[in-house]
């Protein structure tokens, strides 16, 4: 599989070193960016990056702008770091396509666990292409089509759809989805599931009806035969 390369973009050298040292101990290769402009330069110049850790408050371009620009061309996993813990900011990060949202201060060991979980979820496998009445799901190629048109999805949205499809016909609770898609190390809120389901339904357009709400339980992926 090779050594995974991770970019840490933060204007605080102390924070870059702290996070970088913990990740290096786990065998990851680290590159650093001191501001948003440098982060975008590294992203564009290095095709071997596997994950990006973005601080929100950075000079030149903030983390929001960097994430938005990255999502125009790539589904590379992105973890946002911020001192702002308001729900609005967390939802905004997910809307931009971030995979995780970590609030400062945090334990470096928890961030490392998040990194490992995200990388596990985004590993490709060899599942075949699956088609459902105009919805084509290709897990190996990591792309989705609706009536012949490609759908742009963040890694988190893709993994959520993958989990729902793998459990077709089963009513899944929000906790089950949270634990499976966000990993057991995730200390988030079940509202995260609702937010991503809403975004996923919107992107799937009329095929969003395949994701059904199960009152008092959660959600179920089901296609009328």
QUINORRA-V942029 format. One record per residue. SS is DSSP state (alpha for helix, beta for strand, coil for the rest). PHI is phi in whole degrees, -180 to 180 (999 if undefined). PSI is psi in whole degrees, 0 to 359 (none if undefined). Layout:
<<SS PHI PSI> <SS PHI PSI>>
This chain:
<<coil 999 334> <coil 84 169> <coil -80 132> <coil -80 137> <beta -107 129> <beta -124 134> <beta -97 132> <beta -111 115> <beta -111 109> <coil -158 137> <coil -78 351> <coil -95 115> <alpha -61 324> <alpha -62 318> <alpha -68 319> <alpha -61 318> <alpha -68 317> <alpha -59 307> <alpha -66 317> <alpha -61 318> <alpha -62 318> <alpha -67 321> <alpha -72 324> <alpha -63 324> <alpha -63 335> <coil -91 4> <coil 94 9> <coil -85 150> <beta -91 133> <beta -118 135> <beta -123 150> <beta -122 147> <beta -132 131> <coil -90 353> <coil -158 174> <alpha -65 325> <alpha -64 315> <alpha -67 325> <alpha -60 316> <alpha -68 324> <alpha -63 314> <alpha -64 319> <alpha -61 317> <alpha -74 330> <alpha -90 341> <coil -118 100> <coil -76 356> <coil -97 6> <coil -67 138> <coil -107 338> <beta -163 149> <beta -126 131> <beta -106 119> <beta -117 124> <beta -77 143> <coil -74 310> <coil -90 96> <coil -134 152> <coil -72 171> <coil 69 281> <coil -128 135> <coil -79 174> <alpha -61 326> <alpha -60 312> <alpha -65 320> <alpha -65 314> <alpha -62 317> <alpha -61 318> <alpha -69 319> <alpha -62 318> <coil -69 349> <coil -69 334> <coil -131 351> <coil -146 150> <coil -106 21> <coil -55 137> <beta -60 138> <beta -129 129> <beta -114 124> <beta -92 137> <beta -114 135> <beta -157 152> <coil -87 354> <coil -95 119> <coil -108 14> <coil -68 148> <alpha -60 323> <alpha -58 317> <alpha -65 320> <alpha -65 315> <alpha -64 321> <alpha -63 319> <alpha -61 316> <alpha -68 324> <alpha -64 327> <alpha -75 344> <coil 110 11> <coil -67 150> <coil -94 330> <beta -144 159> <beta -138 111> <beta -115 126> <beta -94 133> <coil -79 147> <coil -76 154> <coil -141 160> <coil -83 126> <alpha -54 326> <alpha -63 326> <alpha -69 319> <alpha -63 318> <alpha -60 318> <alpha -63 321> <alpha -64 316> <alpha -58 313> <alpha -62 320> <alpha -66 316> <alpha -63 316> <alpha -66 323> <alpha -63 317> <alpha -69 334> <coil -99 6> <coil -69 135> <coil -72 151> <coil -131 190> <coil -111 32> <coil -67 146> <coil -74 172> <beta -74 137> <beta -121 135> <beta -121 135> <beta -133 94> <coil 46 51> <coil 100 347> <beta -99 119> <beta -111 124> <beta -118 116> <beta -116 97> <coil -72 323> <coil -65 315> <coil -83 351> <coil 55 52> <beta -146 158> <beta -129 140> <beta -125 143> <beta -119 114> <coil 50 43> <coil 89 353> <beta -106 134> <beta -69 142> <beta -109 125> <coil -81 119> <coil -130 147> <coil -74 160> <alpha -56 323> <alpha -67 318> <alpha -64 320> <alpha -64 316> <alpha -66 325> <alpha -64 313> <alpha -62 320> <alpha -59 315> <alpha -65 319> <alpha -64 316> <alpha -66 319> <alpha -61 335> <coil -112 35> <coil -51 131> <coil 89 349> <coil -96 138> <coil -81 119> <beta -110 129> <beta -74 162> <alpha -62 322> <alpha -65 319> <alpha -60 314> <alpha -65 316> <alpha -60 314> <alpha -69 324> <alpha -79 318> <alpha -90 326> <coil -102 357> <coil 78 155> <coil -67 343> <coil -83 356> <coil -81 130> <coil -109 45> <coil -94 195> <coil -112 147> <coil -63 343> <alpha -63 337> <alpha -58 321> <alpha -63 313> <alpha -61 319> <alpha -62 315> <alpha -72 326> <alpha -63 318> <alpha -61 315> <alpha -64 320> <alpha -66 316> <alpha -60 319> <alpha -62 316> <alpha -69 330> <coil -82 357> <alpha 52 234> <alpha -69 342> <alpha -78 353> <alpha -62 340> <alpha -66 343> <alpha -66 337> <beta -94 102> <beta -96 143> <beta -85 127> <beta -104 107> <coil -55 129> <coil 79 359> <coil -125 291> <beta 171 249> <beta -142 159> <beta -145 137> <beta -94 120> <coil -151 133> <coil -114 127> <coil -68 125> <coil -78 none>>
